[in-house]
């Protein structure tokens, strides 16, 4: 008789978020499939649990997944864990779950820590309808296609991002979606937890000058059901002036303001040049 695969969430930072049921399951299963066995071993040592660990991560998921499924199909019980949060959410664990489910193996998911839900709950943005977009692709063409598909999205959007990519991601979001309300959630549940309720424009400007540290979840407002009033050329020029103060050229300042406002780049540039000349610059 086949065994069971348990999907067990682990803390995203605060160890006190490990549930009693999750502890009990990890103590009872025959083995644990872990993203990084070193990280999971530290958690198990903290709980006083000793169990065999099997490596299961992005680059060995096919081979290791087949072996894990075979063992569970033969009658063993296994727990699937990730380094932090809920397995199978923006995680290769989804393939193992699908593999076991496809073979008729029982899969039981435990509720628990999940960074995207935690960030949404604290964001202050509409939470009735939302979509999780995970990590954006590194490839520029793929990123642009992904973001272009989200321009008309009315639901609140949630993204994961690493610190070294955050400035580029914020700039790309601003360019693709225009200025929107956003929550920048950093190091959730950890000692240096920070939730900054801001706008994409403010966040992009801040992190263009300040190096990000920690892990981030971005929660971004969806497109309003009713289009906002069309921005005036005067407001676009003011935004372009803000860009100029950062040291960019007139053309780049006009381009960025035009992208955020949806106005013609040539019109914004002409108005900006005229305004700068009137100021005697």
N, C-alpha and C positions, 0 to 999 in steps of 0.2 A: 504493500500500500504506500502511495506517495506521501511525502512529508509536507511541510508547509514553509513558504518563504515569508518572513515577517519584514515589513518595511518600517524601520525604526528611526525616527527623527532624533538628532542629537543637538545639544545646545549650540546656538550661533555665537555664544560668548559667555553668558553667565551659566556656570555649572549647576546652579540651583534650578534651572529650567528642565533638567532631566526628570521625566515623570517616573513615578513608582512602577507603573506598568512597563515602561521601557526598560527600567533596571531589571525587572523580573524576567522579561523576555530574553534579554541578553544573557542572563544567568542560566536560563533553561535550555536554550538552543544547543544544537550539536557543534555548530561553528558559525563564525561571523565573516561576512564578505565586506571588506573595508576599502574605501578609496585610497587611504594612506594608512597602512598598518601601524606606523609609528605614532600617528596622531590618535588612532583608536586605542592603541595600547595604553597611552597616557590616561585616557578617559576610563578605561577598564580598571587600571591601577587605582585611580581615584575612588572608584566604586567598590574596589575589593573583589572584582570579578576576573576569573581566569578562564579563557576560552581560546580554542584554536582560531587563528586568523588566516583568511585567504585574501590575497590582493585582487581587487576588481576596480579598474579605473579606465579612463578613456582609451588608452593605447593597448590594453589587453582584454577589452570587454568581450570580444568574440570568443577567443579561446577560453578565457577564464569563465565567461558566462555559460558556455556549453558544459564545462566541467561542474560548475555549481548546480546547474539545472539537472544534470545527470545524477548527482548525489542526492538532491532533494527528491527527484523522481523515484530513487531507490529506497526512500523512506526516512532520510535524515531531515532535520529541521535546521533552517538557516535564518540568520538575521542580516539584512542588507542595511549598511550605514554609510553615510558620507562624512566628510571631515566636519561639516557643520550644517545643520538644518535638515530638511526633509529630503530623503533620497528620491531620485527620479524627477525632481523639479530642477530644470536646467542642469541636468546631471545624467551621466551615462547609465545610471540605475534604471532609467526608463526602458532600456533595451532588455535588461535581465527580467524585469517585471513582465514585459511583453512576451519574452521567450517562455517563461514559466506558465503564464496564462494560456499561451498557445498550446502548451502540452497538457493542459488540464490540471496543472499543479495549483493547489490552493495558495493564494496570495492574500495576506492580511496586513493592512496598513494601520499603523498607530498614529493618532493625532499628536502634534507636538510642535516644536519651534520651526518657524519658517520666516525667513527674512522679508520676503515680499509682503506677506500678510501683516507682519509687525510694522513695516514701513507705511503701508496703506492706512493702517488703523491710526497712526499718529500724524499723518500728513496734513490733515485738515482739508483735504480735497474730497470730492464726492466718491463714496465707496460702494454705492448701490450697484454700479456696473463698472467693471474694470477689465483690462487685459494685461497679461504678463508677457513682456517681449524679451526677457532674458538679457543676454549679452549681445551687443551689436557686433557684426562681423568686422574683422580687421581689414578685409579687402574694401577699398574705397567704393568700387562699383556696387558691391553687394550692400554696403551700408546705405548708400544713397537710394538704392532701390527699396530697401526695407523702410527707410524713413519716408520716402515718397508715398508708399502705400499707407502710411499712417496719417497723412495730412488731413484726411476727412474723418478720422477716428474721433467719435464723440465720447467714448469711454475714457476714464482715467487710465493712463498708461504707466507701467512699472518696468524699470530697467535695472539690471545689475551692471556694475562697472568697477574695474580695477583702478587704483589711484593714478598709475602712469598714463592711462587712456582717458581719464575724466575730462581734462580741459578740451581735448579734441571732440569728445562726445557731446559735451555741452554746446560747443560751437556748432557742431553739425545739427543738433536738435534745434537750436535757435534759427539756423539758416533754413531748415526744412519746414519747421512748424510755425515760425514767427514767435514773438514773445508770448509766453504762457506762464501762468502760475505754476510753481513747482516746489517740491520738498526735497532737499538734499539731505539724506539720512546717512550718517557716518558712524561706524563702529557700534551698531545697535546692540544693546544689552551689555556692552563692555564698559570699562572704567571711563573711557573718553567718548562716550556716546554723545552725539550731537544731531539735532534735528533743526535744519534751517529752512523755514518757510519763506520762500523768496520768489523770484521770477527767473526764467531762463536767461534773460539779458543780464541781470545782476549776478547770477551764479557764474555765467561764462566770463564776465569781466573780472570777477574776483579770482577765479582759478587760473585765469590767464597770467596773473601776477603772483599768485601764492601757490606753492607746490602742495598738492593734496597728499594726505596721509591717511592710511586705513582703508577699510573696505566700504564701498558705497552702494546705496540703493537710491535710485532716482524715481520720484513719483511726479508725473507730469499731467497737467490738466488736459482733458480732451477738447476738441473743437467745440465751441458753443453751438447749441442747436440753432440759435439765431445769430447771423453774422454780426460782428461788432461794427460800429460806425466806421466808415472809411477814414483812415488817418489823413490829416491835412498835410499839404506840402511843407507848411511851416514846422509842424511837429517832426517831420522827417529830417528837415534841415537841422533842428535842434539835436536830434539823435546823431546826425552826422558830425556835428560839432563835438559831441562827447567822444566820438571815435577819434577825431583830430587831436584832442587833448592827450590821447594815448600814443600819439606819434605816428599814426598811419597817414598815408597820402590822401589827397583830396578824392581821387578816384576810388580808392578802397573804402574811404569813409562813406562816400555816396552809395557805393555798391552794397555795403552792409546795411545802411539805413533803408535802402530800397528793398532789400530782401526781407527785412523785418516788417515793413509797412505794406509791401505789395505794390508800391508806386513804381513808376518808370525810373530806371536808373539814370537815364539821360536827363529827365526832368529834375530829379533830386540833385544831380551834379551841377546843372545849370543854375539852379536856385542857390546852391551852396557857394559856387564861384561868385555869383552876384553879391551874396551876403558878405562874403569874405572881402570882396573889393570895397563894399560900402563901409566896412570896418577899417579899411586902410591897411589890410594885411597883404 
